[in-house]
Amino acid sequence: MIPIHELLARIRWDPGFGRARFEIAYLDRKRKALVRLPLERTRMSAEERFAFEALEEDGSVHSVPYHRVRAVWRDGELVWSRKAGRGSAV
């Protein structure tokens, strides 16, 4: 399995691969559930190496550490996943 940072870089820089519809699922500790959202509703900064911003449907924005990312889908097909860690709700 490649690190999540490498997959996200490929989506960003590989035009053939990145031309798809991507969704990302992350563990939300408040909801104690996986939250799945379209990649276009995330903001990733080159300066921030440990987290991205998630833009929720209600307009709120919050920071999500990359280690909470659990899965990525490309055009509905699972292309990346990570096992839940010790003590994780999922």
PyMOL Python script that loads the backbone (N, CA, C, O; Angstrom):
from pymol import cmd

cmd.read_pdbstr("""\
ATOM      1  N   MET A   1       0.851  -1.180   0.000  1.00  0.00           N
ATOM      2  CA  MET A   1       0.000   0.000   0.000  1.00  0.00           C
ATOM      3  C   MET A   1       0.896   1.244   0.000  1.00  0.00           C
ATOM      4  O   MET A   1       1.854   1.335   0.768  1.00  0.00           O
ATOM      5  N   ILE A   2       0.571   2.179  -0.861  1.00  0.00           N
ATOM      6  CA  ILE A   2       1.339   3.421  -0.898  1.00  0.00           C
ATOM      7  C   ILE A   2       0.818   4.368   0.182  1.00  0.00           C
ATOM      8  O   ILE A   2      -0.348   4.277   0.566  1.00  0.00           O
ATOM      9  N   PRO A   3       1.651   5.262   0.670  1.00  0.00           N
ATOM     10  CA  PRO A   3       1.174   6.240   1.657  1.00  0.00           C
ATOM     11  C   PRO A   3       0.116   7.161   1.037  1.00  0.00           C
ATOM     12  O   PRO A   3       0.132   7.425  -0.165  1.00  0.00           O
ATOM     13  N   ILE A   4      -0.784   7.633   1.866  1.00  0.00           N
ATOM     14  CA  ILE A   4      -1.864   8.499   1.387  1.00  0.00           C
ATOM     15  C   ILE A   4      -1.313   9.743   0.697  1.00  0.00           C
ATOM     16  O   ILE A   4      -1.908  10.223  -0.267  1.00  0.00           O
ATOM     17  N   HIS A   5      -0.198  10.267   1.168  1.00  0.00           N
ATOM     18  CA  HIS A   5       0.389  11.455   0.542  1.00  0.00           C
ATOM     19  C   HIS A   5       0.780  11.190  -0.915  1.00  0.00           C
ATOM     20  O   HIS A   5       0.611  12.056  -1.774  1.00  0.00           O
ATOM     21  N   GLU A   6       1.301   9.999  -1.189  1.00  0.00           N
ATOM     22  CA  GLU A   6       1.691   9.657  -2.555  1.00  0.00           C
ATOM     23  C   GLU A   6       0.467   9.524  -3.456  1.00  0.00           C
ATOM     24  O   GLU A   6       0.494   9.969  -4.604  1.00  0.00           O
ATOM     25  N   LEU A   7      -0.594   8.924  -2.953  1.00  0.00           N
ATOM     26  CA  LEU A   7      -1.813   8.805  -3.747  1.00  0.00           C
ATOM     27  C   LEU A   7      -2.386  10.184  -4.064  1.00  0.00           C
ATOM     28  O   LEU A   7      -2.763  10.450  -5.205  1.00  0.00           O
ATOM     29  N   LEU A   8      -2.452  11.051  -3.074  1.00  0.00           N
ATOM     30  CA  LEU A   8      -2.996  12.391  -3.293  1.00  0.00           C
ATOM     31  C   LEU A   8      -2.126  13.190  -4.262  1.00  0.00           C
ATOM     32  O   LEU A   8      -2.648  13.974  -5.053  1.00  0.00           O
ATOM     33  N   ALA A   9      -0.812  13.001  -4.209  1.00  0.00           N
ATOM     34  CA  ALA A   9       0.072  13.667  -5.164  1.00  0.00           C
ATOM     35  C   ALA A   9      -0.178  13.148  -6.576  1.00  0.00           C
ATOM     36  O   ALA A   9      -0.171  13.924  -7.532  1.00  0.00           O
ATOM     37  N   ARG A  10      -0.396  11.857  -6.710  1.00  0.00           N
ATOM     38  CA  ARG A  10      -0.683  11.305  -8.038  1.00  0.00           C
ATOM     39  C   ARG A  10      -1.993  11.855  -8.586  1.00  0.00           C
ATOM     40  O   ARG A  10      -2.078  12.189  -9.768  1.00  0.00           O
ATOM     41  N   ILE A  11      -3.002  11.951  -7.748  1.00  0.00           N
ATOM     42  CA  ILE A  11      -4.284  12.516  -8.186  1.00  0.00           C
ATOM     43  C   ILE A  11      -4.064  13.945  -8.685  1.00  0.00           C
ATOM     44  O   ILE A  11      -4.624  14.351  -9.703  1.00  0.00           O
ATOM     45  N   ARG A  12      -3.256  14.685  -7.965  1.00  0.00           N
ATOM     46  CA  ARG A  12      -3.029  16.094  -8.315  1.00  0.00           C
ATOM     47  C   ARG A  12      -2.171  16.263  -9.565  1.00  0.00           C
ATOM     48  O   ARG A  12      -2.457  17.128 -10.393  1.00  0.00           O
ATOM     49  N   TRP A  13      -1.126  15.454  -9.716  1.00  0.00           N
ATOM     50  CA  TRP A  13      -0.134  15.698 -10.766  1.00  0.00           C
ATOM     51  C   TRP A  13      -0.213  14.768 -11.975  1.00  0.00           C
ATOM     52  O   TRP A  13       0.400  15.065 -13.001  1.00  0.00           O
ATOM     53  N   ASP A  14      -0.935  13.671 -11.895  1.00  0.00           N
ATOM     54  CA  ASP A  14      -1.066  12.750 -13.035  1.00  0.00           C
ATOM     55  C   ASP A  14      -2.401  13.016 -13.727  1.00  0.00           C
ATOM     56  O   ASP A  14      -3.444  12.561 -13.258  1.00  0.00           O
ATOM     57  N   PRO A  15      -2.373  13.757 -14.855  1.00  0.00           N
ATOM     58  CA  PRO A  15      -3.628  14.159 -15.509  1.00  0.00           C
ATOM     59  C   PRO A  15      -4.513  12.975 -15.890  1.00  0.00           C
ATOM     60  O   PRO A  15      -5.734  13.064 -15.760  1.00  0.00           O
ATOM     61  N   GLY A  16      -3.938  11.877 -16.352  1.00  0.00           N
ATOM     62  CA  GLY A  16      -4.740  10.726 -16.740  1.00  0.00           C
ATOM     63  C   GLY A  16      -5.440  10.067 -15.568  1.00  0.00           C
ATOM     64  O   GLY A  16      -6.601   9.671 -15.675  1.00  0.00           O
ATOM     65  N   PHE A  17      -4.751   9.949 -14.469  1.00  0.00           N
ATOM     66  CA  PHE A  17      -5.318   9.325 -13.281  1.00  0.00           C
ATOM     67  C   PHE A  17      -6.251  10.276 -12.548  1.00  0.00           C
ATOM     68  O   PHE A  17      -7.310   9.866 -12.073  1.00  0.00           O
ATOM     69  N   GLY A  18      -5.867  11.535 -12.455  1.00  0.00           N
ATOM     70  CA  GLY A  18      -6.611  12.514 -11.672  1.00  0.00           C
ATOM     71  C   GLY A  18      -7.876  13.037 -12.324  1.00  0.00           C
ATOM     72  O   GLY A  18      -8.606  13.816 -11.712  1.00  0.00           O
ATOM     73  N   ARG A  19      -8.146  12.630 -13.541  1.00  0.00           N
ATOM     74  CA  ARG A  19      -9.307  13.120 -14.277  1.00  0.00           C
ATOM     75  C   ARG A  19     -10.590  12.378 -13.904  1.00  0.00           C
ATOM     76  O   ARG A  19     -11.558  12.407 -14.665  1.00  0.00           O
ATOM     77  N   ALA A  20     -10.614  11.737 -12.784  1.00  0.00           N
ATOM     78  CA  ALA A  20     -11.762  10.951 -12.341  1.00  0.00           C
ATOM     79  C   ALA A  20     -12.462  11.647 -11.176  1.00  0.00           C
ATOM     80  O   ALA A  20     -12.025  12.698 -10.708  1.00  0.00           O
ATOM     81  N   ARG A  21     -13.551  11.040 -10.722  1.00  0.00           N
ATOM     82  CA  ARG A  21     -14.264  11.540  -9.545  1.00  0.00           C
ATOM     83  C   ARG A  21     -13.759  10.762  -8.338  1.00  0.00           C
ATOM     84  O   ARG A  21     -13.893   9.539  -8.282  1.00  0.00           O
ATOM     85  N   PHE A  22     -13.178  11.470  -7.370  1.00  0.00           N
ATOM     86  CA  PHE A  22     -12.615  10.843  -6.185  1.00  0.00           C
ATOM     87  C   PHE A  22     -13.436  11.190  -4.957  1.00  0.00           C
ATOM     88  O   PHE A  22     -13.986  12.284  -4.837  1.00  0.00           O
ATOM     89  N   GLU A  23     -13.503  10.221  -4.043  1.00  0.00           N
ATOM     90  CA  GLU A  23     -14.105  10.435  -2.737  1.00  0.00           C
ATOM     91  C   GLU A  23     -13.110   9.938  -1.692  1.00  0.00           C
ATOM     92  O   GLU A  23     -12.346   9.003  -1.931  1.00  0.00           O
ATOM     93  N   ILE A  24     -13.139  10.581  -0.538  1.00  0.00           N
ATOM     94  CA  ILE A  24     -12.226  10.242   0.542  1.00  0.00           C
ATOM     95  C   ILE A  24     -13.059   9.978   1.794  1.00  0.00           C
ATOM     96  O   ILE A  24     -14.036  10.680   2.057  1.00  0.00           O
ATOM     97  N   ALA A  25     -12.670   8.968   2.558  1.00  0.00           N
ATOM     98  CA  ALA A  25     -13.368   8.661   3.815  1.00  0.00           C
ATOM     99  C   ALA A  25     -12.376   8.830   4.954  1.00  0.00           C
ATOM    100  O   ALA A  25     -11.254   8.326   4.901  1.00  0.00           O
ATOM    101  N   TYR A  26     -12.803   9.537   5.973  1.00  0.00           N
ATOM    102  CA  TYR A  26     -11.945   9.740   7.139  1.00  0.00           C
ATOM    103  C   TYR A  26     -12.729   9.461   8.407  1.00  0.00           C
ATOM    104  O   TYR A  26     -13.955   9.561   8.436  1.00  0.00           O
ATOM    105  N   LEU A  27     -12.001   9.112   9.445  1.00  0.00           N
ATOM    106  CA  LEU A  27     -12.610   8.836  10.734  1.00  0.00           C
ATOM    107  C   LEU A  27     -12.878  10.149  11.444  1.00  0.00           C
ATOM    108  O   LEU A  27     -11.958  10.922  11.709  1.00  0.00           O
ATOM    109  N   ASP A  28     -14.145  10.395  11.750  1.00  0.00           N
ATOM    110  CA  ASP A  28     -14.535  11.575  12.526  1.00  0.00           C
ATOM    111  C   ASP A  28     -14.718  11.120  13.965  1.00  0.00           C
ATOM    112  O   ASP A  28     -15.630  10.354  14.274  1.00  0.00           O
ATOM    113  N   ARG A  29     -13.857  11.591  14.824  1.00  0.00           N
ATOM    114  CA  ARG A  29     -13.896  11.131  16.223  1.00  0.00           C
ATOM    115  C   ARG A  29     -15.113  11.652  16.983  1.00  0.00           C
ATOM    116  O   ARG A  29     -15.574  10.993  17.914  1.00  0.00           O
ATOM    117  N   LYS A  30     -15.642  12.808  16.613  1.00  0.00           N
ATOM    118  CA  LYS A  30     -16.848  13.312  17.299  1.00  0.00           C
ATOM    119  C   LYS A  30     -18.055  12.455  16.957  1.00  0.00           C
ATOM    120  O   LYS A  30     -18.826  12.083  17.841  1.00  0.00           O
ATOM    121  N   ARG A  31     -18.221  12.140  15.675  1.00  0.00           N
ATOM    122  CA  ARG A  31     -19.358  11.331  15.231  1.00  0.00           C
ATOM    123  C   ARG A  31     -19.141   9.843  15.473  1.00  0.00           C
ATOM    124  O   ARG A  31     -20.090   9.059  15.452  1.00  0.00           O
ATOM    125  N   LYS A  32     -17.873   9.454  15.704  1.00  0.00           N
ATOM    126  CA  LYS A  32     -17.499   8.056  15.857  1.00  0.00           C
ATOM    127  C   LYS A  32     -17.948   7.249  14.647  1.00  0.00           C
ATOM    128  O   LYS A  32     -18.539   6.176  14.767  1.00  0.00           O
ATOM    129  N   ALA A  33     -17.646   7.804  13.478  1.00  0.00           N
ATOM    130  CA  ALA A  33     -18.043   7.163  12.219  1.00  0.00           C
ATOM    131  C   ALA A  33     -17.127   7.633  11.101  1.00  0.00           C
ATOM    132  O   ALA A  33     -16.398   8.616  11.235  1.00  0.00           O
ATOM    133  N   LEU A  34     -17.185   6.901   9.996  1.00  0.00           N
ATOM    134  CA  LEU A  34     -16.476   7.348   8.810  1.00  0.00           C
ATOM    135  C   LEU A  34     -17.311   8.395   8.090  1.00  0.00           C
ATOM    136  O   LEU A  34     -18.525   8.251   7.944  1.00  0.00           O
ATOM    137  N   VAL A  35     -16.655   9.429   7.653  1.00  0.00           N
ATOM    138  CA  VAL A  35     -17.306  10.470   6.862  1.00  0.00           C
ATOM    139  C   VAL A  35     -16.731  10.364   5.458  1.00  0.00           C
ATOM    140  O   VAL A  35     -15.514  10.374   5.271  1.00  0.00           O
ATOM    141  N   ARG A  36     -17.604  10.263   4.487  1.00  0.00           N
ATOM    142  CA  ARG A  36     -17.191  10.132   3.092  1.00  0.00           C
ATOM    143  C   ARG A  36     -17.573  11.411   2.367  1.00  0.00           C
ATOM    144  O   ARG A  36     -18.732  11.824   2.394  1.00  0.00           O
ATOM    145  N   LEU A  37     -16.589  12.046   1.712  1.00  0.00           N
ATOM    146  CA  LEU A  37     -16.906  13.268   0.995  1.00  0.00           C
ATOM    147  C   LEU A  37     -16.109  13.340  -0.297  1.00  0.00           C
ATOM    148  O   LEU A  37     -15.027  12.762  -0.400  1.00  0.00           O
ATOM    149  N   PRO A  38     -16.651  14.054  -1.289  1.00  0.00           N
ATOM    150  CA  PRO A  38     -15.937  14.226  -2.555  1.00  0.00           C
ATOM    151  C   PRO A  38     -14.616  14.947  -2.327  1.00  0.00           C
ATOM    152  O   PRO A  38     -14.532  15.851  -1.496  1.00  0.00           O
ATOM    153  N   LEU A  39     -13.600  14.554  -3.054  1.00  0.00           N
ATOM    154  CA  LEU A  39     -12.284  15.151  -2.889  1.00  0.00           C
ATOM    155  C   LEU A  39     -12.302  16.645  -3.176  1.00  0.00           C
ATOM    156  O   LEU A  39     -11.508  17.392  -2.605  1.00  0.00           O
ATOM    157  N   GLU A  40     -13.195  17.092  -4.050  1.00  0.00           N
ATOM    158  CA  GLU A  40     -13.267  18.531  -4.343  1.00  0.00           C
ATOM    159  C   GLU A  40     -13.769  19.344  -3.148  1.00  0.00           C
ATOM    160  O   GLU A  40     -13.693  20.572  -3.165  1.00  0.00           O
ATOM    161  N   ARG A  41     -14.277  18.678  -2.120  1.00  0.00           N
ATOM    162  CA  ARG A  41     -14.677  19.385  -0.896  1.00  0.00           C
ATOM    163  C   ARG A  41     -13.582  19.328   0.165  1.00  0.00           C
ATOM    164  O   ARG A  41     -13.851  19.455   1.360  1.00  0.00           O
ATOM    165  N   THR A  42     -12.348  19.137  -0.289  1.00  0.00           N
ATOM    166  CA  THR A  42     -11.200  19.184   0.616  1.00  0.00           C
ATOM    167  C   THR A  42     -10.236  20.243   0.109  1.00  0.00           C
ATOM    168  O   THR A  42     -10.196  20.552  -1.081  1.00  0.00           O
ATOM    169  N   ARG A  43      -9.467  20.786   1.027  1.00  0.00           N
ATOM    170  CA  ARG A  43      -8.400  21.726   0.675  1.00  0.00           C
ATOM    171  C   ARG A  43      -7.104  21.169   1.227  1.00  0.00           C
ATOM    172  O   ARG A  43      -6.991  20.871   2.416  1.00  0.00           O
ATOM    173  N   MET A  44      -6.122  21.033   0.336  1.00  0.00           N
ATOM    174  CA  MET A  44      -4.821  20.528   0.743  1.00  0.00           C
ATOM    175  C   MET A  44      -3.773  21.560   0.400  1.00  0.00           C
ATOM    176  O   MET A  44      -3.729  22.083  -0.713  1.00  0.00           O
ATOM    177  N   SER A  45      -2.940  21.841   1.363  1.00  0.00           N
ATOM    178  CA  SER A  45      -1.913  22.857   1.210  1.00  0.00           C
ATOM    179  C   SER A  45      -0.538  22.199   1.237  1.00  0.00           C
ATOM    180  O   SER A  45      -0.294  21.287   2.027  1.00  0.00           O
ATOM    181  N   ALA A  46       0.358  22.667   0.371  1.00  0.00           N
ATOM    182  CA  ALA A  46       1.731  22.147   0.345  1.00  0.00           C
ATOM    183  C   ALA A  46       2.452  22.455   1.658  1.00  0.00           C
ATOM    184  O   ALA A  46       3.348  21.716   2.064  1.00  0.00           O
ATOM    185  N   GLU A  47       2.063  23.539   2.315  1.00  0.00           N
ATOM    186  CA  GLU A  47       2.703  23.919   3.574  1.00  0.00           C
ATOM    187  C   GLU A  47       2.263  23.033   4.737  1.00  0.00           C
ATOM    188  O   GLU A  47       3.017  22.851   5.692  1.00  0.00           O
ATOM    189  N   GLU A  48       1.066  22.489   4.667  1.00  0.00           N
ATOM    190  CA  GLU A  48       0.530  21.650   5.748  1.00  0.00           C
ATOM    191  C   GLU A  48       0.754  20.187   5.374  1.00  0.00           C
ATOM    192  O   GLU A  48       0.103  19.663   4.470  1.00  0.00           O
ATOM    193  N   ARG A  49       1.678  19.535   6.075  1.00  0.00           N
ATOM    194  CA  ARG A  49       2.048  18.164   5.737  1.00  0.00           C
ATOM    195  C   ARG A  49       1.291  17.112   6.522  1.00  0.00           C
ATOM    196  O   ARG A  49       1.387  15.928   6.200  1.00  0.00           O
ATOM    197  N   PHE A  50       0.538  17.505   7.546  1.00  0.00           N
ATOM    198  CA  PHE A  50      -0.071  16.521   8.427  1.00  0.00           C
ATOM    199  C   PHE A  50      -1.594  16.493   8.399  1.00  0.00           C
ATOM    200  O   PHE A  50      -2.199  15.601   8.994  1.00  0.00           O
ATOM    201  N   ALA A  51      -2.229  17.450   7.721  1.00  0.00           N
ATOM    202  CA  ALA A  51      -3.694  17.511   7.734  1.00  0.00           C
ATOM    203  C   ALA A  51      -4.218  18.221   6.495  1.00  0.00           C
ATOM    204  O   ALA A  51      -3.480  18.922   5.803  1.00  0.00           O
ATOM    205  N   PHE A  52      -5.500  18.026   6.229  1.00  0.00           N
ATOM    206  CA  PHE A  52      -6.196  18.761   5.169  1.00  0.00           C
ATOM    207  C   PHE A  52      -7.448  19.365   5.775  1.00  0.00           C
ATOM    208  O   PHE A  52      -7.842  19.007   6.885  1.00  0.00           O
ATOM    209  N   GLU A  53      -8.068  20.275   5.054  1.00  0.00           N
ATOM    210  CA  GLU A  53      -9.320  20.876   5.518  1.00  0.00           C
ATOM    211  C   GLU A  53     -10.487  20.203   4.820  1.00  0.00           C
ATOM    212  O   GLU A  53     -10.478  20.015   3.604  1.00  0.00           O
ATOM    213  N   ALA A  54     -11.494  19.841   5.608  1.00  0.00           N
ATOM    214  CA  ALA A  54     -12.723  19.243   5.088  1.00  0.00           C
ATOM    215  C   ALA A  54     -13.815  20.302   5.100  1.00  0.00           C
ATOM    216  O   ALA A  54     -14.046  20.958   6.116  1.00  0.00           O
ATOM    217  N   LEU A  55     -14.484  20.463   3.961  1.00  0.00           N
ATOM    218  CA  LEU A  55     -15.584  21.418   3.823  1.00  0.00           C
ATOM    219  C   LEU A  55     -16.894  20.636   3.933  1.00  0.00           C
ATOM    220  O   LEU A  55     -17.286  19.932   3.002  1.00  0.00           O
ATOM    221  N   GLU A  56     -17.554  20.764   5.057  1.00  0.00           N
ATOM    222  CA  GLU A  56     -18.776  20.006   5.305  1.00  0.00           C
ATOM    223  C   GLU A  56     -19.975  20.614   4.564  1.00  0.00           C
ATOM    224  O   GLU A  56     -19.933  21.765   4.130  1.00  0.00           O
ATOM    225  N   GLU A  57     -21.032  19.823   4.431  1.00  0.00           N
ATOM    226  CA  GLU A  57     -22.232  20.275   3.727  1.00  0.00           C
ATOM    227  C   GLU A  57     -22.863  21.499   4.380  1.00  0.00           C
ATOM    228  O   GLU A  57     -23.483  22.312   3.694  1.00  0.00           O
ATOM    229  N   ASP A  58     -22.715  21.643   5.694  1.00  0.00           N
ATOM    230  CA  ASP A  58     -23.305  22.787   6.386  1.00  0.00           C
ATOM    231  C   ASP A  58     -22.451  24.049   6.268  1.00  0.00           C
ATOM    232  O   ASP A  58     -22.794  25.086   6.835  1.00  0.00           O
ATOM    233  N   GLY A  59     -21.331  23.962   5.525  1.00  0.00           N
ATOM    234  CA  GLY A  59     -20.468  25.124   5.334  1.00  0.00           C
ATOM    235  C   GLY A  59     -19.318  25.222   6.323  1.00  0.00           C
ATOM    236  O   GLY A  59     -18.434  26.064   6.166  1.00  0.00           O
ATOM    237  N   SER A  60     -19.325  24.377   7.331  1.00  0.00           N
ATOM    238  CA  SER A  60     -18.230  24.416   8.295  1.00  0.00           C
ATOM    239  C   SER A  60     -16.967  23.807   7.685  1.00  0.00           C
ATOM    240  O   SER A  60     -17.029  22.979   6.776  1.00  0.00           O
ATOM    241  N   VAL A  61     -15.831  24.237   8.207  1.00  0.00           N
ATOM    242  CA  VAL A  61     -14.531  23.747   7.757  1.00  0.00           C
ATOM    243  C   VAL A  61     -13.754  23.298   8.980  1.00  0.00           C
ATOM    244  O   VAL A  61     -13.716  23.998   9.993  1.00  0.00           O
ATOM    245  N   HIS A  62     -13.132  22.124   8.885  1.00  0.00           N
ATOM    246  CA  HIS A  62     -12.301  21.678   9.997  1.00  0.00           C
ATOM    247  C   HIS A  62     -11.111  20.896   9.469  1.00  0.00           C
ATOM    248  O   HIS A  62     -11.122  20.385   8.349  1.00  0.00           O
ATOM    249  N   SER A  63     -10.093  20.817  10.299  1.00  0.00           N
ATOM    250  CA  SER A  63      -8.855  20.141   9.939  1.00  0.00           C
ATOM    251  C   SER A  63      -8.955  18.643  10.230  1.00  0.00           C
ATOM    252  O   SER A  63      -9.454  18.234  11.278  1.00  0.00           O
ATOM    253  N   VAL A  64      -8.473  17.834   9.284  1.00  0.00           N
ATOM    254  CA  VAL A  64      -8.478  16.381   9.438  1.00  0.00           C
ATOM    255  C   VAL A  64      -7.049  15.872   9.246  1.00  0.00           C
ATOM    256  O   VAL A  64      -6.479  16.054   8.170  1.00  0.00           O
ATOM    257  N   PRO A  65      -6.465  15.245  10.252  1.00  0.00           N
ATOM    258  CA  PRO A  65      -5.122  14.687  10.090  1.00  0.00           C
ATOM    259  C   PRO A  65      -5.136  13.554   9.057  1.00  0.00           C
ATOM    260  O   PRO A  65      -6.090  12.779   8.991  1.00  0.00           O
ATOM    261  N   TYR A  66      -4.083  13.467   8.260  1.00  0.00           N
ATOM    262  CA  TYR A  66      -4.008  12.428   7.235  1.00  0.00           C
ATOM    263  C   TYR A  66      -4.083  11.023   7.813  1.00  0.00           C
ATOM    264  O   TYR A  66      -4.543  10.105   7.134  1.00  0.00           O
ATOM    265  N   HIS A  67      -3.640  10.834   9.056  1.00  0.00           N
ATOM    266  CA  HIS A  67      -3.683   9.488   9.620  1.00  0.00           C
ATOM    267  C   HIS A  67      -5.116   9.010   9.879  1.00  0.00           C
ATOM    268  O   HIS A  67      -5.326   7.831  10.163  1.00  0.00           O
ATOM    269  N   ARG A  68      -6.095   9.901   9.787  1.00  0.00           N
ATOM    270  CA  ARG A  68      -7.491   9.484   9.947  1.00  0.00           C
ATOM    271  C   ARG A  68      -8.153   9.083   8.628  1.00  0.00           C
ATOM    272  O   ARG A  68      -9.287   8.604   8.630  1.00  0.00           O
ATOM    273  N   VAL A  69      -7.464   9.272   7.515  1.00  0.00           N
ATOM    274  CA  VAL A  69      -8.020   8.847   6.221  1.00  0.00           C
ATOM    275  C   VAL A  69      -8.043   7.326   6.202  1.00  0.00           C
ATOM    276  O   VAL A  69      -7.037   6.676   6.486  1.00  0.00           O
ATOM    277  N   ARG A  70      -9.198   6.765   5.866  1.00  0.00           N
ATOM    278  CA  ARG A  70      -9.364   5.316   5.869  1.00  0.00           C
ATOM    279  C   ARG A  70      -9.543   4.715   4.475  1.00  0.00           C
ATOM    280  O   ARG A  70      -9.220   3.545   4.270  1.00  0.00           O
ATOM    281  N   ALA A  71     -10.061   5.506   3.492  1.00  0.00           N
ATOM    282  CA  ALA A  71     -10.297   4.935   2.168  1.00  0.00           C
ATOM    283  C   ALA A  71     -10.423   6.040   1.129  1.00  0.00           C
ATOM    284  O   ALA A  71     -10.778   7.179   1.434  1.00  0.00           O
ATOM    285  N   VAL A  72     -10.114   5.655  -0.128  1.00  0.00           N
ATOM    286  CA  VAL A  72     -10.258   6.564  -1.270  1.00  0.00           C
ATOM    287  C   VAL A  72     -10.887   5.765  -2.406  1.00  0.00           C
ATOM    288  O   VAL A  72     -10.477   4.639  -2.688  1.00  0.00           O
ATOM    289  N   TRP A  73     -11.890   6.360  -3.057  1.00  0.00           N
ATOM    290  CA  TRP A  73     -12.552   5.758  -4.207  1.00  0.00           C
ATOM    291  C   TRP A  73     -12.297   6.602  -5.447  1.00  0.00           C
ATOM    292  O   TRP A  73     -12.266   7.831  -5.377  1.00  0.00           O
ATOM    293  N   ARG A  74     -12.115   5.939  -6.574  1.00  0.00           N
ATOM    294  CA  ARG A  74     -11.964   6.588  -7.877  1.00  0.00           C
ATOM    295  C   ARG A  74     -13.101   6.090  -8.760  1.00  0.00           C
ATOM    296  O   ARG A  74     -13.177   4.902  -9.073  1.00  0.00           O
ATOM    297  N   ASP A  75     -13.975   6.993  -9.155  1.00  0.00           N
ATOM    298  CA  ASP A  75     -15.160   6.633  -9.952  1.00  0.00           C
ATOM    299  C   ASP A  75     -15.923   5.464  -9.327  1.00  0.00           C
ATOM    300  O   ASP A  75     -16.369   4.553 -10.025  1.00  0.00           O
ATOM    301  N   GLY A  76     -16.064   5.506  -7.999  1.00  0.00           N
ATOM    302  CA  GLY A  76     -16.838   4.497  -7.282  1.00  0.00           C
ATOM    303  C   GLY A  76     -16.081   3.227  -6.943  1.00  0.00           C
ATOM    304  O   GLY A  76     -16.623   2.373  -6.243  1.00  0.00           O
ATOM    305  N   GLU A  77     -14.851   3.067  -7.410  1.00  0.00           N
ATOM    306  CA  GLU A  77     -14.059   1.870  -7.132  1.00  0.00           C
ATOM    307  C   GLU A  77     -13.031   2.170  -6.042  1.00  0.00           C
ATOM    308  O   GLU A  77     -12.298   3.156  -6.125  1.00  0.00           O
ATOM    309  N   LEU A  78     -12.984   1.325  -5.033  1.00  0.00           N
ATOM    310  CA  LEU A  78     -12.031   1.495  -3.945  1.00  0.00           C
ATOM    311  C   LEU A  78     -10.621   1.313  -4.497  1.00  0.00           C
ATOM    312  O   LEU A  78     -10.295   0.260  -5.046  1.00  0.00           O
ATOM    313  N   VAL A  79      -9.774   2.357  -4.349  1.00  0.00           N
ATOM    314  CA  VAL A  79      -8.401   2.286  -4.861  1.00  0.00           C
ATOM    315  C   VAL A  79      -7.365   2.339  -3.741  1.00  0.00           C
ATOM    316  O   VAL A  79      -6.186   2.072  -3.976  1.00  0.00           O
ATOM    317  N   TRP A  80      -7.791   2.681  -2.527  1.00  0.00           N
ATOM    318  CA  TRP A  80      -6.856   2.770  -1.409  1.00  0.00           C
ATOM    319  C   TRP A  80      -7.639   2.599  -0.127  1.00  0.00           C
ATOM    320  O   TRP A  80      -8.736   3.140   0.008  1.00  0.00           O
ATOM    321  N   SER A  81      -7.086   1.846   0.825  1.00  0.00           N
ATOM    322  CA  SER A  81      -7.725   1.728   2.138  1.00  0.00           C
ATOM    323  C   SER A  81      -6.661   1.428   3.185  1.00  0.00           C
ATOM    324  O   SER A  81      -5.570   0.942   2.884  1.00  0.00           O
ATOM    325  N   ARG A  82      -7.015   1.730   4.403  1.00  0.00           N
ATOM    326  CA  ARG A  82      -6.134   1.503   5.542  1.00  0.00           C
ATOM    327  C   ARG A  82      -6.951   0.835   6.634  1.00  0.00           C
ATOM    328  O   ARG A  82      -8.118   1.165   6.848  1.00  0.00           O
ATOM    329  N   LYS A  83      -6.332  -0.092   7.309  1.00  0.00           N
ATOM    330  CA  LYS A  83      -6.998  -0.719   8.449  1.00  0.00           C
ATOM    331  C   LYS A  83      -7.172   0.289   9.553  1.00  0.00           C
ATOM    332  O   LYS A  83      -6.372   1.213   9.697  1.00  0.00           O
ATOM    333  N   ALA A  84      -8.204   0.116  10.323  1.00  0.00           N
ATOM    334  CA  ALA A  84      -8.403   0.971  11.510  1.00  0.00           C
ATOM    335  C   ALA A  84      -7.332   0.632  12.527  1.00  0.00           C
ATOM    336  O   ALA A  84      -6.975  -0.533  12.705  1.00  0.00           O
ATOM    337  N   GLY A  85      -6.826   1.651  13.190  1.00  0.00           N
ATOM    338  CA  GLY A  85      -5.767   1.462  14.184  1.00  0.00           C
ATOM    339  C   GLY A  85      -6.302   0.976  15.509  1.00  0.00           C
ATOM    340  O   GLY A  85      -7.511   0.859  15.709  1.00  0.00           O
ATOM    341  N   ARG A  86      -5.390   0.698  16.402  1.00  0.00           N
ATOM    342  CA  ARG A  86      -5.747   0.268  17.740  1.00  0.00           C
ATOM    343  C   ARG A  86      -6.537   1.357  18.446  1.00  0.00           C
ATOM    344  O   ARG A  86      -6.147   2.524  18.401  1.00  0.00           O
ATOM    345  N   GLY A  87      -7.618   1.011  19.085  1.00  0.00           N
ATOM    346  CA  GLY A  87      -8.432   1.982  19.808  1.00  0.00           C
ATOM    347  C   GLY A  87      -9.324   2.792  18.912  1.00  0.00           C
ATOM    348  O   GLY A  87      -9.961   3.736  19.379  1.00  0.00           O
ATOM    349  N   SER A  88      -9.394   2.463  17.652  1.00  0.00           N
ATOM    350  CA  SER A  88     -10.199   3.213  16.696  1.00  0.00           C
ATOM    351  C   SER A  88     -11.645   2.734  16.725  1.00  0.00           C
ATOM    352  O   SER A  88     -11.921   1.565  16.992  1.00  0.00           O
ATOM    353  N   ALA A  89     -12.551   3.646  16.451  1.00  0.00           N
ATOM    354  CA  ALA A  89     -13.970   3.285  16.442  1.00  0.00           C
ATOM    355  C   ALA A  89     -14.332   2.481  15.208  1.00  0.00           C
ATOM    356  O   ALA A  89     -15.319   1.745  15.216  1.00  0.00           O
ATOM    357  N   VAL A  90     -13.547   2.612  14.149  1.00  0.00           N
ATOM    358  CA  VAL A  90     -13.879   1.908  12.890  1.00  0.00           C
ATOM    359  C   VAL A  90     -12.694   1.099  12.438  1.00  0.00           C
ATOM    360  O   VAL A  90     -12.759   0.433  11.405  1.00  0.00           O
TER     361      VAL A  90
END
""", "prot")
cmd.dss("prot")
cmd.show_as("cartoon", "prot")
cmd.util.cbc("prot")
cmd.orient("prot")
